[in-house]
Amino acid sequence: MRLHDELANTRVHLEYQLSKTEDMINQTTIVKQHISQHLKGQAISELEDRLQRLKQMPVYDDIKEAIDSIQIK
């Protein structure tokens, strides 16, 4: 029973981390939209590149896979 509880707690923690990561991506997108109104050329291109890398973070996928691998809810 203790292992079950530990896995359930781990899943809850990972789901929380995943939602925080999604929030961070959404906030970054909003900031990019505001900044893009004031930046041009290479500055905005660099910001877009960084945002794209953030969206492709292996950590995000790793967290999602870990959640999916824990069948306990």
PDB file of N, CA, C, O and CB in Angstrom:
ATOM      1  N   MET A   1       0.812  -1.187   0.000  1.00  0.00           N
ATOM      2  CA  MET A   1       0.000   0.000   0.000  1.00  0.00           C
ATOM      3  C   MET A   1       0.863   1.261   0.000  1.00  0.00           C
ATOM      4  O   MET A   1       0.487   2.272  -0.593  1.00  0.00           O
ATOM      5  CB  MET A   1      -0.928  -0.008   1.194  1.00  0.00           C
ATOM      6  N   ARG A   2       1.999   1.203   0.653  1.00  0.00           N
ATOM      7  CA  ARG A   2       2.860   2.380   0.705  1.00  0.00           C
ATOM      8  C   ARG A   2       3.395   2.732  -0.685  1.00  0.00           C
ATOM      9  O   ARG A   2       3.456   3.909  -1.041  1.00  0.00           O
ATOM     10  CB  ARG A   2       4.024   2.145   1.676  1.00  0.00           C
ATOM     11  N   LEU A   3       3.780   1.728  -1.470  1.00  0.00           N
ATOM     12  CA  LEU A   3       4.254   1.972  -2.834  1.00  0.00           C
ATOM     13  C   LEU A   3       3.156   2.629  -3.657  1.00  0.00           C
ATOM     14  O   LEU A   3       3.415   3.549  -4.433  1.00  0.00           O
ATOM     15  CB  LEU A   3       4.712   0.655  -3.500  1.00  0.00           C
ATOM     16  N   HIS A   4       1.936   2.154  -3.485  1.00  0.00           N
ATOM     17  CA  HIS A   4       0.793   2.732  -4.188  1.00  0.00           C
ATOM     18  C   HIS A   4       0.662   4.213  -3.849  1.00  0.00           C
ATOM     19  O   HIS A   4       0.471   5.043  -4.738  1.00  0.00           O
ATOM     20  CB  HIS A   4      -0.506   1.980  -3.829  1.00  0.00           C
ATOM     21  N   ASP A   5       0.765   4.540  -2.569  1.00  0.00           N
ATOM     22  CA  ASP A   5       0.661   5.936  -2.137  1.00  0.00           C
ATOM     23  C   ASP A   5       1.803   6.784  -2.689  1.00  0.00           C
ATOM     24  O   ASP A   5       1.594   7.918  -3.119  1.00  0.00           O
ATOM     25  CB  ASP A   5       0.647   6.018  -0.611  1.00  0.00           C
ATOM     26  N   GLU A   6       3.004   6.229  -2.673  1.00  0.00           N
ATOM     27  CA  GLU A   6       4.168   6.951  -3.209  1.00  0.00           C
ATOM     28  C   GLU A   6       3.987   7.234  -4.702  1.00  0.00           C
ATOM     29  O   GLU A   6       4.265   8.340  -5.165  1.00  0.00           O
ATOM     30  CB  GLU A   6       5.467   6.140  -2.975  1.00  0.00           C
ATOM     31  N   LEU A   7       3.522   6.237  -5.446  1.00  0.00           N
ATOM     32  CA  LEU A   7       3.304   6.429  -6.883  1.00  0.00           C
ATOM     33  C   LEU A   7       2.193   7.442  -7.138  1.00  0.00           C
ATOM     34  O   LEU A   7       2.298   8.271  -8.042  1.00  0.00           O
ATOM     35  CB  LEU A   7       2.961   5.092  -7.557  1.00  0.00           C
ATOM     36  N   ALA A   8       1.142   7.374  -6.350  1.00  0.00           N
ATOM     37  CA  ALA A   8       0.050   8.339  -6.499  1.00  0.00           C
ATOM     38  C   ALA A   8       0.542   9.754  -6.211  1.00  0.00           C
ATOM     39  O   ALA A   8       0.198  10.690  -6.933  1.00  0.00           O
ATOM     40  CB  ALA A   8      -1.121   7.982  -5.563  1.00  0.00           C
ATOM     41  N   ASN A   9       1.339   9.912  -5.167  1.00  0.00           N
ATOM     42  CA  ASN A   9       1.893  11.232  -4.842  1.00  0.00           C
ATOM     43  C   ASN A   9       2.836  11.722  -5.933  1.00  0.00           C
ATOM     44  O   ASN A   9       2.838  12.906  -6.272  1.00  0.00           O
ATOM     45  CB  ASN A   9       2.631  11.186  -3.500  1.00  0.00           C
ATOM     46  N   THR A  10       3.629  10.820  -6.479  1.00  0.00           N
ATOM     47  CA  THR A  10       4.540  11.188  -7.566  1.00  0.00           C
ATOM     48  C   THR A  10       3.756  11.657  -8.775  1.00  0.00           C
ATOM     49  O   THR A  10       4.114  12.653  -9.403  1.00  0.00           O
ATOM     50  CB  THR A  10       5.445  10.005  -7.948  1.00  0.00           C
ATOM     51  N   ARG A  11       2.690  10.947  -9.104  1.00  0.00           N
ATOM     52  CA  ARG A  11       1.859  11.332 -10.247  1.00  0.00           C
ATOM     53  C   ARG A  11       1.260  12.728 -10.033  1.00  0.00           C
ATOM     54  O   ARG A  11       1.272  13.557 -10.943  1.00  0.00           O
ATOM     55  CB  ARG A  11       0.732  10.294 -10.470  1.00  0.00           C
ATOM     56  N   VAL A  12       0.744  12.980  -8.841  1.00  0.00           N
ATOM     57  CA  VAL A  12       0.165  14.298  -8.537  1.00  0.00           C
ATOM     58  C   VAL A  12       1.227  15.384  -8.686  1.00  0.00           C
ATOM     59  O   VAL A  12       0.968  16.438  -9.268  1.00  0.00           O
ATOM     60  CB  VAL A  12      -0.432  14.321  -7.101  1.00  0.00           C
ATOM     61  N   HIS A  13       2.411  15.125  -8.164  1.00  0.00           N
ATOM     62  CA  HIS A  13       3.500  16.102  -8.256  1.00  0.00           C
ATOM     63  C   HIS A  13       3.884  16.354  -9.717  1.00  0.00           C
ATOM     64  O   HIS A  13       4.084  17.501 -10.116  1.00  0.00           O
ATOM     65  CB  HIS A  13       4.730  15.613  -7.460  1.00  0.00           C
ATOM     66  N   LEU A  14       3.985  15.300 -10.503  1.00  0.00           N
ATOM     67  CA  LEU A  14       4.351  15.458 -11.913  1.00  0.00           C
ATOM     68  C   LEU A  14       3.262  16.193 -12.686  1.00  0.00           C
ATOM     69  O   LEU A  14       3.568  17.014 -13.550  1.00  0.00           O
ATOM     70  CB  LEU A  14       4.613  14.091 -12.553  1.00  0.00           C
ATOM     71  N   GLU A  15       2.012  15.913 -12.391  1.00  0.00           N
ATOM     72  CA  GLU A  15       0.925  16.633 -13.062  1.00  0.00           C
ATOM     73  C   GLU A  15       0.984  18.125 -12.732  1.00  0.00           C
ATOM     74  O   GLU A  15       0.723  18.969 -13.590  1.00  0.00           O
ATOM     75  CB  GLU A  15      -0.446  16.050 -12.650  1.00  0.00           C
ATOM     76  N   TYR A  16       1.326  18.438 -11.493  1.00  0.00           N
ATOM     77  CA  TYR A  16       1.482  19.836 -11.091  1.00  0.00           C
ATOM     78  C   TYR A  16       2.625  20.486 -11.873  1.00  0.00           C
ATOM     79  O   TYR A  16       2.480  21.600 -12.377  1.00  0.00           O
ATOM     80  CB  TYR A  16       1.741  19.939  -9.567  1.00  0.00           C
ATOM     81  N   GLN A  17       3.749  19.797 -11.972  1.00  0.00           N
ATOM     82  CA  GLN A  17       4.897  20.329 -12.709  1.00  0.00           C
ATOM     83  C   GLN A  17       4.557  20.522 -14.180  1.00  0.00           C
ATOM     84  O   GLN A  17       4.982  21.502 -14.792  1.00  0.00           O
ATOM     85  CB  GLN A  17       6.107  19.397 -12.568  1.00  0.00           C
ATOM     86  N   LEU A  18       3.798  19.600 -14.747  1.00  0.00           N
ATOM     87  CA  LEU A  18       3.399  19.710 -16.142  1.00  0.00           C
ATOM     88  C   LEU A  18       2.516  20.935 -16.353  1.00  0.00           C
ATOM     89  O   LEU A  18       2.690  21.667 -17.327  1.00  0.00           O
ATOM     90  CB  LEU A  18       2.666  18.442 -16.593  1.00  0.00           C
ATOM     91  N   SER A  19       1.579  21.158 -15.450  1.00  0.00           N
ATOM     92  CA  SER A  19       0.706  22.329 -15.599  1.00  0.00           C
ATOM     93  C   SER A  19       1.499  23.626 -15.446  1.00  0.00           C
ATOM     94  O   SER A  19       1.219  24.609 -16.132  1.00  0.00           O
ATOM     95  CB  SER A  19      -0.436  22.284 -14.565  1.00  0.00           C
ATOM     96  N   LYS A  20       2.484  23.632 -14.550  1.00  0.00           N
ATOM     97  CA  LYS A  20       3.331  24.820 -14.402  1.00  0.00           C
ATOM     98  C   LYS A  20       4.141  25.067 -15.674  1.00  0.00           C
ATOM     99  O   LYS A  20       4.316  26.213 -16.090  1.00  0.00           O
ATOM    100  CB  LYS A  20       4.276  24.663 -13.191  1.00  0.00           C
ATOM    101  N   THR A  21       4.632  23.997 -16.287  1.00  0.00           N
ATOM    102  CA  THR A  21       5.388  24.127 -17.533  1.00  0.00           C
ATOM    103  C   THR A  21       4.490  24.677 -18.633  1.00  0.00           C
ATOM    104  O   THR A  21       4.912  25.540 -19.403  1.00  0.00           O
ATOM    105  CB  THR A  21       5.986  22.767 -17.956  1.00  0.00           C
ATOM    106  N   GLU A  22       3.261  24.188 -18.711  1.00  0.00           N
ATOM    107  CA  GLU A  22       2.314  24.697 -19.705  1.00  0.00           C
ATOM    108  C   GLU A  22       2.016  26.171 -19.456  1.00  0.00           C
ATOM    109  O   GLU A  22       1.938  26.959 -20.398  1.00  0.00           O
ATOM    110  CB  GLU A  22       1.009  23.878 -19.679  1.00  0.00           C
ATOM    111  N   ASP A  23       1.850  26.542 -18.193  1.00  0.00           N
ATOM    112  CA  ASP A  23       1.622  27.951 -17.852  1.00  0.00           C
ATOM    113  C   ASP A  23       2.803  28.818 -18.284  1.00  0.00           C
ATOM    114  O   ASP A  23       2.617  29.917 -18.806  1.00  0.00           O
ATOM    115  CB  ASP A  23       1.382  28.106 -16.339  1.00  0.00           C
ATOM    116  N   MET A  24       4.014  28.317 -18.064  1.00  0.00           N
ATOM    117  CA  MET A  24       5.215  29.057 -18.435  1.00  0.00           C
ATOM    118  C   MET A  24       5.267  29.261 -19.951  1.00  0.00           C
ATOM    119  O   MET A  24       5.616  30.343 -20.423  1.00  0.00           O
ATOM    120  CB  MET A  24       6.479  28.316 -17.947  1.00  0.00           C
ATOM    121  N   ILE A  25       4.924  28.235 -20.700  1.00  0.00           N
ATOM    122  CA  ILE A  25       4.916  28.350 -22.158  1.00  0.00           C
ATOM    123  C   ILE A  25       3.867  29.371 -22.589  1.00  0.00           C
ATOM    124  O   ILE A  25       4.133  30.199 -23.461  1.00  0.00           O
ATOM    125  CB  ILE A  25       4.639  26.973 -22.818  1.00  0.00           C
ATOM    126  N   ASN A  26       2.689  29.321 -21.993  1.00  0.00           N
ATOM    127  CA  ASN A  26       1.634  30.275 -22.341  1.00  0.00           C
ATOM    128  C   ASN A  26       2.030  31.706 -21.990  1.00  0.00           C
ATOM    129  O   ASN A  26       1.806  32.622 -22.782  1.00  0.00           O
ATOM    130  CB  ASN A  26       0.335  29.908 -21.628  1.00  0.00           C
ATOM    131  N   GLN A  27       2.610  31.903 -20.822  1.00  0.00           N
ATOM    132  CA  GLN A  27       3.054  33.239 -20.422  1.00  0.00           C
ATOM    133  C   GLN A  27       4.137  33.756 -21.362  1.00  0.00           C
ATOM    134  O   GLN A  27       4.143  34.933 -21.722  1.00  0.00           O
ATOM    135  CB  GLN A  27       3.574  33.223 -18.977  1.00  0.00           C
ATOM    136  N   THR A  28       5.043  32.884 -21.753  1.00  0.00           N
ATOM    137  CA  THR A  28       6.108  33.281 -22.668  1.00  0.00           C
ATOM    138  C   THR A  28       5.532  33.705 -24.007  1.00  0.00           C
ATOM    139  O   THR A  28       6.015  34.659 -24.617  1.00  0.00           O
ATOM    140  CB  THR A  28       7.107  32.139 -22.860  1.00  0.00           C
ATOM    141  N   THR A  29       4.512  33.011 -24.464  1.00  0.00           N
ATOM    142  CA  THR A  29       3.859  33.369 -25.724  1.00  0.00           C
ATOM    143  C   THR A  29       3.216  34.748 -25.620  1.00  0.00           C
ATOM    144  O   THR A  29       3.313  35.549 -26.549  1.00  0.00           O
ATOM    145  CB  THR A  29       2.802  32.315 -26.106  1.00  0.00           C
ATOM    146  N   ILE A  30       2.567  35.026 -24.507  1.00  0.00           N
ATOM    147  CA  ILE A  30       1.935  36.333 -24.299  1.00  0.00           C
ATOM    148  C   ILE A  30       2.988  37.435 -24.278  1.00  0.00           C
ATOM    149  O   ILE A  30       2.815  38.475 -24.913  1.00  0.00           O
ATOM    150  CB  ILE A  30       1.125  36.344 -22.985  1.00  0.00           C
ATOM    151  N   VAL A  31       4.071  37.207 -23.553  1.00  0.00           N
ATOM    152  CA  VAL A  31       5.153  38.193 -23.487  1.00  0.00           C
ATOM    153  C   VAL A  31       5.741  38.416 -24.874  1.00  0.00           C
ATOM    154  O   VAL A  31       6.021  39.551 -25.259  1.00  0.00           O
ATOM    155  CB  VAL A  31       6.254  37.735 -22.502  1.00  0.00           C
ATOM    156  N   LYS A  32       5.927  37.336 -25.621  1.00  0.00           N
ATOM    157  CA  LYS A  32       6.470  37.448 -26.981  1.00  0.00           C
ATOM    158  C   LYS A  32       5.565  38.322 -27.841  1.00  0.00           C
ATOM    159  O   LYS A  32       6.051  39.144 -28.618  1.00  0.00           O
ATOM    160  CB  LYS A  32       6.631  36.050 -27.624  1.00  0.00           C
ATOM    161  N   GLN A  33       4.261  38.152 -27.707  1.00  0.00           N
ATOM    162  CA  GLN A  33       3.333  38.962 -28.492  1.00  0.00           C
ATOM    163  C   GLN A  33       3.458  40.440 -28.134  1.00  0.00           C
ATOM    164  O   GLN A  33       3.430  41.300 -29.015  1.00  0.00           O
ATOM    165  CB  GLN A  33       1.892  38.487 -28.273  1.00  0.00           C
ATOM    166  N   HIS A  34       3.593  40.733 -26.854  1.00  0.00           N
ATOM    167  CA  HIS A  34       3.758  42.128 -26.428  1.00  0.00           C
ATOM    168  C   HIS A  34       5.093  42.695 -26.910  1.00  0.00           C
ATOM    169  O   HIS A  34       5.162  43.818 -27.410  1.00  0.00           O
ATOM    170  CB  HIS A  34       3.662  42.235 -24.893  1.00  0.00           C
ATOM    171  N   ILE A  35       6.138  41.908 -26.754  1.00  0.00           N
ATOM    172  CA  ILE A  35       7.470  42.372 -27.141  1.00  0.00           C
ATOM    173  C   ILE A  35       7.578  42.532 -28.655  1.00  0.00           C
ATOM    174  O   ILE A  35       8.238  43.450 -29.141  1.00  0.00           O
ATOM    175  CB  ILE A  35       8.543  41.399 -26.637  1.00  0.00           C
ATOM    176  N   SER A  36       6.931  41.642 -29.395  1.00  0.00           N
ATOM    177  CA  SER A  36       7.049  41.693 -30.854  1.00  0.00           C
ATOM    178  C   SER A  36       6.489  42.988 -31.427  1.00  0.00           C
ATOM    179  O   SER A  36       6.826  43.368 -32.549  1.00  0.00           O
ATOM    180  CB  SER A  36       6.334  40.506 -31.479  1.00  0.00           C
ATOM    181  N   GLN A  37       5.646  43.662 -30.672  1.00  0.00           N
ATOM    182  CA  GLN A  37       5.127  44.952 -31.121  1.00  0.00           C
ATOM    183  C   GLN A  37       6.209  46.028 -31.080  1.00  0.00           C
ATOM    184  O   GLN A  37       6.090  47.062 -31.738  1.00  0.00           O
ATOM    185  CB  GLN A  37       3.934  45.374 -30.259  1.00  0.00           C
ATOM    186  N   HIS A  38       7.273  45.780 -30.300  1.00  0.00           N
ATOM    187  CA  HIS A  38       8.312  46.787 -30.112  1.00  0.00           C
ATOM    188  C   HIS A  38       9.668  46.375 -30.683  1.00  0.00           C
ATOM    189  O   HIS A  38      10.558  47.211 -30.836  1.00  0.00           O
ATOM    190  CB  HIS A  38       8.459  47.087 -28.653  1.00  0.00           C
ATOM    191  N   LEU A  39       9.826  45.095 -30.996  1.00  0.00           N
ATOM    192  CA  LEU A  39      11.100  44.610 -31.534  1.00  0.00           C
ATOM    193  C   LEU A  39      10.967  44.331 -33.021  1.00  0.00           C
ATOM    194  O   LEU A  39       9.874  44.099 -33.538  1.00  0.00           O
ATOM    195  CB  LEU A  39      11.564  43.340 -30.791  1.00  0.00           C
ATOM    196  N   LYS A  40      12.098  44.359 -33.684  1.00  0.00           N
ATOM    197  CA  LYS A  40      12.104  44.055 -35.114  1.00  0.00           C
ATOM    198  C   LYS A  40      13.334  43.242 -35.442  1.00  0.00           C
ATOM    199  O   LYS A  40      14.278  43.169 -34.655  1.00  0.00           O
ATOM    200  CB  LYS A  40      12.062  45.347 -35.965  1.00  0.00           C
ATOM    201  N   GLY A  41      13.313  42.637 -36.602  1.00  0.00           N
ATOM    202  CA  GLY A  41      14.494  41.968 -37.142  1.00  0.00           C
ATOM    203  C   GLY A  41      15.017  40.834 -36.292  1.00  0.00           C
ATOM    204  O   GLY A  41      14.271  39.959 -35.854  1.00  0.00           O
ATOM    205  N   GLN A  42      16.326  40.872 -36.069  1.00  0.00           N
ATOM    206  CA  GLN A  42      17.009  39.773 -35.405  1.00  0.00           C
ATOM    207  C   GLN A  42      16.551  39.596 -33.956  1.00  0.00           C
ATOM    208  O   GLN A  42      16.509  38.470 -33.459  1.00  0.00           O
ATOM    209  CB  GLN A  42      18.505  39.998 -35.447  1.00  0.00           C
ATOM    210  N   ALA A  43      16.215  40.671 -33.287  1.00  0.00           N
ATOM    211  CA  ALA A  43      15.788  40.567 -31.885  1.00  0.00           C
ATOM    212  C   ALA A  43      14.536  39.706 -31.762  1.00  0.00           C
ATOM    213  O   ALA A  43      14.459  38.840 -30.890  1.00  0.00           O
ATOM    214  CB  ALA A  43      15.527  41.966 -31.294  1.00  0.00           C
ATOM    215  N   ILE A  44      13.556  39.941 -32.631  1.00  0.00           N
ATOM    216  CA  ILE A  44      12.326  39.145 -32.568  1.00  0.00           C
ATOM    217  C   ILE A  44      12.583  37.726 -33.046  1.00  0.00           C
ATOM    218  O   ILE A  44      11.987  36.784 -32.523  1.00  0.00           O
ATOM    219  CB  ILE A  44      11.216  39.794 -33.411  1.00  0.00           C
ATOM    220  N   SER A  45      13.456  37.554 -34.027  1.00  0.00           N
ATOM    221  CA  SER A  45      13.788  36.209 -34.504  1.00  0.00           C
ATOM    222  C   SER A  45      14.431  35.381 -33.401  1.00  0.00           C
ATOM    223  O   SER A  45      14.121  34.201 -33.239  1.00  0.00           O
ATOM    224  CB  SER A  45      14.724  36.285 -35.715  1.00  0.00           C
ATOM    225  N   GLU A  46      15.322  36.003 -32.647  1.00  0.00           N
ATOM    226  CA  GLU A  46      15.977  35.291 -31.546  1.00  0.00           C
ATOM    227  C   GLU A  46      14.964  34.918 -30.470  1.00  0.00           C
ATOM    228  O   GLU A  46      15.014  33.815 -29.926  1.00  0.00           O
ATOM    229  CB  GLU A  46      17.104  36.150 -30.940  1.00  0.00           C
ATOM    230  N   LEU A  47      14.056  35.819 -30.163  1.00  0.00           N
ATOM    231  CA  LEU A  47      13.014  35.529 -29.181  1.00  0.00           C
ATOM    232  C   LEU A  47      12.135  34.373 -29.656  1.00  0.00           C
ATOM    233  O   LEU A  47      11.793  33.490 -28.870  1.00  0.00           O
ATOM    234  CB  LEU A  47      12.156  36.780 -28.920  1.00  0.00           C
ATOM    235  N   GLU A  48      11.772  34.374 -30.926  1.00  0.00           N
ATOM    236  CA  GLU A  48      10.959  33.290 -31.471  1.00  0.00           C
ATOM    237  C   GLU A  48      11.708  31.961 -31.429  1.00  0.00           C
ATOM    238  O   GLU A  48      11.111  30.922 -31.145  1.00  0.00           O
ATOM    239  CB  GLU A  48      10.542  33.610 -32.906  1.00  0.00           C
ATOM    240  N   ASP A  49      13.002  31.987 -31.708  1.00  0.00           N
ATOM    241  CA  ASP A  49      13.807  30.764 -31.627  1.00  0.00           C
ATOM    242  C   ASP A  49      13.830  30.215 -30.206  1.00  0.00           C
ATOM    243  O   ASP A  49      13.699  29.009 -29.999  1.00  0.00           O
ATOM    244  CB  ASP A  49      15.240  31.032 -32.108  1.00  0.00           C
ATOM    245  N   ARG A  50      13.993  31.084 -29.246  1.00  0.00           N
ATOM    246  CA  ARG A  50      14.026  30.639 -27.841  1.00  0.00           C
ATOM    247  C   ARG A  50      12.674  30.078 -27.413  1.00  0.00           C
ATOM    248  O   ARG A  50      12.611  29.082 -26.692  1.00  0.00           O
ATOM    249  CB  ARG A  50      14.428  31.805 -26.912  1.00  0.00           C
ATOM    250  N   LEU A  51      11.604  30.708 -27.852  1.00  0.00           N
ATOM    251  CA  LEU A  51      10.270  30.215 -27.533  1.00  0.00           C
ATOM    252  C   LEU A  51      10.053  28.837 -28.154  1.00  0.00           C
ATOM    253  O   LEU A  51       9.478  27.950 -27.521  1.00  0.00           O
ATOM    254  CB  LEU A  51       9.195  31.202 -28.024  1.00  0.00           C
ATOM    255  N   GLN A  52      10.504  28.661 -29.370  1.00  0.00           N
ATOM    256  CA  GLN A  52      10.366  27.366 -30.035  1.00  0.00           C
ATOM    257  C   GLN A  52      11.131  26.286 -29.276  1.00  0.00           C
ATOM    258  O   GLN A  52      10.631  25.173 -29.116  1.00  0.00           O
ATOM    259  CB  GLN A  52      10.865  27.448 -31.488  1.00  0.00           C
ATOM    260  N   ARG A  53      12.335  26.601 -28.807  1.00  0.00           N
ATOM    261  CA  ARG A  53      13.121  25.629 -28.026  1.00  0.00           C
ATOM    262  C   ARG A  53      12.410  25.297 -26.722  1.00  0.00           C
ATOM    263  O   ARG A  53      12.427  24.151 -26.275  1.00  0.00           O
ATOM    264  CB  ARG A  53      14.540  26.177 -27.733  1.00  0.00           C
ATOM    265  N   LEU A  54      11.783  26.302 -26.110  1.00  0.00           N
ATOM    266  CA  LEU A  54      11.046  26.077 -24.868  1.00  0.00           C
ATOM    267  C   LEU A  54       9.897  25.099 -25.100  1.00  0.00           C
ATOM    268  O   LEU A  54       9.655  24.212 -24.281  1.00  0.00           O
ATOM    269  CB  LEU A  54      10.510  27.410 -24.306  1.00  0.00           C
ATOM    270  N   LYS A  55       9.202  25.261 -26.200  1.00  0.00           N
ATOM    271  CA  LYS A  55       8.084  24.372 -26.512  1.00  0.00           C
ATOM    272  C   LYS A  55       8.552  22.948 -26.784  1.00  0.00           C
ATOM    273  O   LYS A  55       7.782  22.003 -26.616  1.00  0.00           O
ATOM    274  CB  LYS A  55       7.314  24.901 -27.712  1.00  0.00           C
ATOM    275  N   GLN A  56       9.799  22.784 -27.202  1.00  0.00           N
ATOM    276  CA  GLN A  56      10.322  21.464 -27.524  1.00  0.00           C
ATOM    277  C   GLN A  56      11.179  20.901 -26.397  1.00  0.00           C
ATOM    278  O   GLN A  56      11.993  20.004 -26.617  1.00  0.00           O
ATOM    279  CB  GLN A  56      11.127  21.522 -28.804  1.00  0.00           C
ATOM    280  N   MET A  57      10.994  21.427 -25.199  1.00  0.00           N
ATOM    281  CA  MET A  57      11.795  20.983 -24.064  1.00  0.00           C
ATOM    282  C   MET A  57      11.629  19.489 -23.836  1.00  0.00           C
ATOM    283  O   MET A  57      10.505  19.001 -23.718  1.00  0.00           O
ATOM    284  CB  MET A  57      11.411  21.755 -22.801  1.00  0.00           C
ATOM    285  N   PRO A  58      12.729  18.763 -23.775  1.00  0.00           N
ATOM    286  CA  PRO A  58      12.619  17.341 -23.463  1.00  0.00           C
ATOM    287  C   PRO A  58      12.018  17.118 -22.077  1.00  0.00           C
ATOM    288  O   PRO A  58      11.379  16.095 -21.834  1.00  0.00           O
ATOM    289  CB  PRO A  58      13.989  16.674 -23.552  1.00  0.00           C
ATOM    290  N   VAL A  59      12.218  18.061 -21.180  1.00  0.00           N
ATOM    291  CA  VAL A  59      11.693  17.917 -19.821  1.00  0.00           C
ATOM    292  C   VAL A  59      10.172  17.795 -19.855  1.00  0.00           C
ATOM    293  O   VAL A  59       9.597  16.972 -19.143  1.00  0.00           O
ATOM    294  CB  VAL A  59      12.119  19.117 -18.940  1.00  0.00           C
ATOM    295  N   TYR A  60       9.527  18.606 -20.673  1.00  0.00           N
ATOM    296  CA  TYR A  60       8.068  18.565 -20.783  1.00  0.00           C
ATOM    297  C   TYR A  60       7.616  17.174 -21.199  1.00  0.00           C
ATOM    298  O   TYR A  60       6.722  16.596 -20.580  1.00  0.00           O
ATOM    299  CB  TYR A  60       7.563  19.619 -21.794  1.00  0.00           C
ATOM    300  N   ASP A  61       8.227  16.639 -22.239  1.00  0.00           N
ATOM    301  CA  ASP A  61       7.875  15.302 -22.717  1.00  0.00           C
ATOM    302  C   ASP A  61       8.214  14.238 -21.683  1.00  0.00           C
ATOM    303  O   ASP A  61       7.462  13.280 -21.507  1.00  0.00           O
ATOM    304  CB  ASP A  61       8.592  15.000 -24.030  1.00  0.00           C
ATOM    305  N   ASP A  62       9.341  14.400 -21.001  1.00  0.00           N
ATOM    306  CA  ASP A  62       9.733  13.439 -19.965  1.00  0.00           C
ATOM    307  C   ASP A  62       8.710  13.415 -18.833  1.00  0.00           C
ATOM    308  O   ASP A  62       8.350  12.347 -18.338  1.00  0.00           O
ATOM    309  CB  ASP A  62      11.128  13.781 -19.409  1.00  0.00           C
ATOM    310  N   ILE A  63       8.246  14.588 -18.429  1.00  0.00           N
ATOM    311  CA  ILE A  63       7.250  14.655 -17.360  1.00  0.00           C
ATOM    312  C   ILE A  63       5.964  13.974 -17.811  1.00  0.00           C
ATOM    313  O   ILE A  63       5.372  13.192 -17.066  1.00  0.00           O
ATOM    314  CB  ILE A  63       6.974  16.124 -16.956  1.00  0.00           C
ATOM    315  N   LYS A  64       5.540  14.273 -19.025  1.00  0.00           N
ATOM    316  CA  LYS A  64       4.306  13.672 -19.552  1.00  0.00           C
ATOM    317  C   LYS A  64       4.430  12.157 -19.627  1.00  0.00           C
ATOM    318  O   LYS A  64       3.498  11.446 -19.252  1.00  0.00           O
ATOM    319  CB  LYS A  64       3.977  14.242 -20.944  1.00  0.00           C
ATOM    320  N   GLU A  65       5.559  11.652 -20.104  1.00  0.00           N
ATOM    321  CA  GLU A  65       5.770  10.207 -20.178  1.00  0.00           C
ATOM    322  C   GLU A  65       5.775   9.581 -18.791  1.00  0.00           C
ATOM    323  O   GLU A  65       5.233   8.492 -18.597  1.00  0.00           O
ATOM    324  CB  GLU A  65       7.083   9.896 -20.898  1.00  0.00           C
ATOM    325  N   ALA A  66       6.380  10.260 -17.831  1.00  0.00           N
ATOM    326  CA  ALA A  66       6.406   9.731 -16.462  1.00  0.00           C
ATOM    327  C   ALA A  66       4.992   9.647 -15.894  1.00  0.00           C
ATOM    328  O   ALA A  66       4.641   8.667 -15.238  1.00  0.00           O
ATOM    329  CB  ALA A  66       7.293  10.612 -15.554  1.00  0.00           C
ATOM    330  N   ILE A  67       4.190  10.664 -16.145  1.00  0.00           N
ATOM    331  CA  ILE A  67       2.802  10.644 -15.675  1.00  0.00           C
ATOM    332  C   ILE A  67       2.053   9.481 -16.314  1.00  0.00           C
ATOM    333  O   ILE A  67       1.347   8.735 -15.635  1.00  0.00           O
ATOM    334  CB  ILE A  67       2.093  11.983 -15.996  1.00  0.00           C
ATOM    335  N   ASP A  68       2.213   9.337 -17.620  1.00  0.00           N
ATOM    336  CA  ASP A  68       1.519   8.266 -18.332  1.00  0.00           C
ATOM    337  C   ASP A  68       1.963   6.882 -17.873  1.00  0.00           C
ATOM    338  O   ASP A  68       1.181   5.932 -17.914  1.00  0.00           O
ATOM    339  CB  ASP A  68       1.746   8.405 -19.820  1.00  0.00           C
ATOM    340  N   SER A  69       3.211   6.767 -17.437  1.00  0.00           N
ATOM    341  CA  SER A  69       3.716   5.459 -17.015  1.00  0.00           C
ATOM    342  C   SER A  69       3.195   5.052 -15.639  1.00  0.00           C
ATOM    343  O   SER A  69       3.221   3.872 -15.287  1.00  0.00           O
ATOM    344  CB  SER A  69       5.235   5.469 -17.004  1.00  0.00           C
ATOM    345  N   ILE A  70       2.725   6.022 -14.864  1.00  0.00           N
ATOM    346  CA  ILE A  70       2.169   5.715 -13.541  1.00  0.00           C
ATOM    347  C   ILE A  70       0.670   5.487 -13.724  1.00  0.00           C
ATOM    348  O   ILE A  70      -0.092   6.434 -13.921  1.00  0.00           O
ATOM    349  CB  ILE A  70       2.455   6.878 -12.496  1.00  0.00           C
ATOM    350  N   GLN A  71       0.267   4.248 -13.659  1.00  0.00           N
ATOM    351  CA  GLN A  71      -1.130   3.891 -13.926  1.00  0.00           C
ATOM    352  C   GLN A  71      -2.047   4.135 -12.727  1.00  0.00           C
ATOM    353  O   GLN A  71      -3.260   3.943 -12.820  1.00  0.00           O
ATOM    354  CB  GLN A  71      -1.216   2.438 -14.338  1.00  0.00           C
ATOM    355  N   ILE A  72      -1.479   4.549 -11.627  1.00  0.00           N
ATOM    356  CA  ILE A  72      -2.250   4.774 -10.400  1.00  0.00           C
ATOM    357  C   ILE A  72      -2.733   6.217 -10.374  1.00  0.00           C
ATOM    358  O   ILE A  72      -1.971   7.144 -10.647  1.00  0.00           O
ATOM    359  CB  ILE A  72      -1.399   4.455  -9.133  1.00  0.00           C
ATOM    360  N   LYS A  73      -3.998   6.395 -10.045  1.00  0.00           N
ATOM    361  CA  LYS A  73      -4.553   7.752  -9.945  1.00  0.00           C
ATOM    362  C   LYS A  73      -5.029   8.025  -8.555  1.00  0.00           C
ATOM    363  O   LYS A  73      -5.527   9.116  -8.276  1.00  0.00           O
ATOM    364  CB  LYS A  73      -5.693   7.954 -10.927  1.00  0.00           C
TER     365      LYS A  73
END
